[in-house]
Structures are given as structure tokens and as C-alpha cells.
Amino acid sequence: MSPRSTAARLAVVAAAAALSALAVGTPAHAANGDNDADEAYGTYQGRVTARTGLLLRDSPTRGGRVLRSEPYGAIVSIFCKTAGDRVDGNNRWYLLTDGTWAWGSARYIDNIGKAPRWC
């Protein structure tokens, strides 16, 4: 592994840890479906388009450890986007905030509303 990719992975892990700490102090608001509240807290929504479901990983790479999966058609909360491994020509990955902080390839998530901001 190159020093650059090691540094990038460490930065992603540090960002995810900071976001996890932030989430603990943030009131829950997803249950009421309030999109204005979602934007106020910096989350966006997307729909899973992978027919067999989408594997969610611990890093924005195809080789990242699988943490969980989301079924086809599931609505997911997106915190931000970053560049990572290419999946079918798309190098965007979304950091999802549904229960576990996990990365999903943007190739298989259609935005609902605004595109997520950069991490």
C-alpha cells in the first residue's frame, strides 16, 4: 500500500470517527420525514438501484470490509460524498448514516433531491 493511500484511509477513518461523535449529539429526526431538518443537519437522501442489493463498506473502496447491505429500492440517508475506487466508471462514494456509518458506491444510489456535498 502506498503512503498516499494509507494517509487517505487514515483521513477517512478520522472523518468517520468525528462524524460518529457528532451523530451522538444530534437529535433524531429521520422518523418524521422532515426533509428540511435533514438538510439542516447536513444529510441527503438516495434510493438504492442495485438489483441484488448494495454492499456497504468501511471505506470508499471495493476492497473495504463489508459492514452490511441495503436492499434494492431502499431509501438511505447520505452525509457526504468522496472520490474512491471506480465502480462501472463511477468513482463517487457516499457516506451513509443509517444505523452504521458506511460507504456505498454512488453508482448504485440515485439522489433524491440535491446531490450530497463533498466530505
C-alpha positions as CSV (number, residue, x, y, z in Angstrom):
1,M,0.0,0.0,0.0
2,S,1.4,3.4,-0.9
3,P,1.9,6.1,1.7
4,R,-0.7,8.2,-0.1
5,S,-3.4,5.6,0.1
6,T,-2.5,4.9,3.7
7,A,-2.9,8.6,4.5
8,A,-6.1,8.8,2.6
9,R,-7.5,5.8,4.6
10,L,-6.5,7.3,7.9
11,A,-8.2,10.6,6.9
12,V,-11.4,8.7,6.1
13,V,-11.3,6.8,9.3
14,A,-10.7,10.0,11.3
15,A,-13.6,11.8,9.5
16,A,-15.9,8.8,10.1
17,A,-15.0,8.8,13.8
18,A,-15.6,12.6,14.1
19,L,-19.0,12.2,12.3
20,S,-20.0,9.4,14.6
21,A,-19.2,11.6,17.6
22,L,-21.3,14.3,16.0
23,A,-24.2,12.0,15.4
24,V,-24.4,11.0,19.1
25,G,-25.1,14.6,20.0
26,T,-27.6,15.2,17.2
27,P,-31.3,14.8,17.8
28,A,-33.0,12.0,15.8
29,H,-35.3,13.5,13.1
30,A,-35.4,10.9,10.3
31,A,-38.6,9.2,11.7
32,N,-40.7,12.3,11.0
33,G,-39.6,12.5,7.3
34,D,-38.7,16.2,7.7
35,N,-36.5,16.9,4.7
36,D,-35.8,20.5,5.9
37,A,-34.4,19.1,9.1
38,D,-32.3,16.6,7.1
39,E,-30.7,19.5,5.2
40,A,-30.2,21.5,8.4
41,Y,-28.2,18.6,9.8
42,G,-26.3,18.0,6.6
43,T,-27.9,14.8,5.3
44,Y,-29.3,14.0,1.9
45,Q,-31.3,11.0,0.6
46,G,-30.8,8.4,-2.1
47,R,-32.5,5.3,-3.4
48,V,-30.6,2.0,-3.9
49,T,-30.6,0.9,-7.5
50,A,-28.5,-2.3,-7.3
51,R,-31.0,-5.1,-8.2
52,T,-29.3,-7.6,-5.9
53,G,-28.8,-5.1,-3.1
54,L,-25.9,-2.8,-2.2
55,L,-23.0,-3.9,-0.1
56,L,-21.9,-1.1,2.3
57,R,-18.2,-0.9,3.3
58,D,-15.9,0.5,6.0
59,S,-14.0,2.6,3.3
60,P,-14.8,4.0,-0.1
61,T,-13.1,1.1,-1.9
62,R,-14.2,-2.1,-3.5
63,G,-11.9,-3.9,-1.1
64,G,-13.3,-2.3,2.1
65,R,-14.8,-4.7,4.7
66,V,-18.5,-5.2,4.2
67,L,-20.4,-3.9,7.2
68,R,-24.0,-4.5,6.0
69,S,-26.2,-4.3,2.9
70,E,-29.2,-2.4,1.8
71,P,-31.9,-3.9,-0.5
72,Y,-33.0,-2.7,-3.9
73,G,-35.2,0.3,-3.6
74,A,-34.2,1.2,0.0
75,I,-34.1,4.9,0.9
76,V,-30.8,5.8,2.5
77,S,-29.5,8.9,4.3
78,I,-26.3,10.3,2.9
79,F,-24.0,12.5,4.9
80,C,-21.4,13.4,2.1
81,K,-19.6,12.1,-1.0
82,T,-15.9,11.5,-1.8
83,A,-13.8,10.0,-4.5
84,G,-12.8,6.4,-4.2
85,D,-12.5,3.2,-6.3
86,R,-14.3,3.2,-9.6
87,V,-17.4,1.1,-9.9
88,D,-18.6,0.8,-13.5
89,G,-16.7,4.0,-14.3
90,N,-18.1,6.0,-11.3
91,N,-15.6,6.9,-8.6
92,R,-18.1,8.6,-6.3
93,W,-18.9,7.0,-2.9
94,Y,-21.5,8.2,-0.4
95,L,-21.1,8.0,3.4
96,L,-24.4,6.7,4.7
97,T,-25.7,7.4,8.2
98,D,-28.4,4.8,8.5
99,G,-27.6,3.0,11.8
100,T,-23.9,2.5,10.9
101,W,-21.6,4.9,9.2
102,A,-20.8,3.0,6.0
103,W,-19.7,3.8,2.4
104,G,-21.8,2.9,-0.6
105,S,-20.9,3.3,-4.3
106,A,-22.8,6.2,-5.8
107,R,-23.0,4.1,-9.0
108,Y,-25.9,2.2,-7.3
109,I,-27.5,5.1,-5.4
110,D,-29.8,7.6,-7.1
111,N,-30.0,11.0,-5.4
112,I,-33.4,12.1,-4.2
113,G,-33.3,15.9,-4.3
114,K,-30.0,17.7,-4.1
115,A,-26.7,15.9,-4.6
116,P,-24.7,15.4,-1.4
117,R,-21.9,17.8,-0.5
118,W,-18.2,16.8,-0.5
119,C,-16.8,15.3,2.7
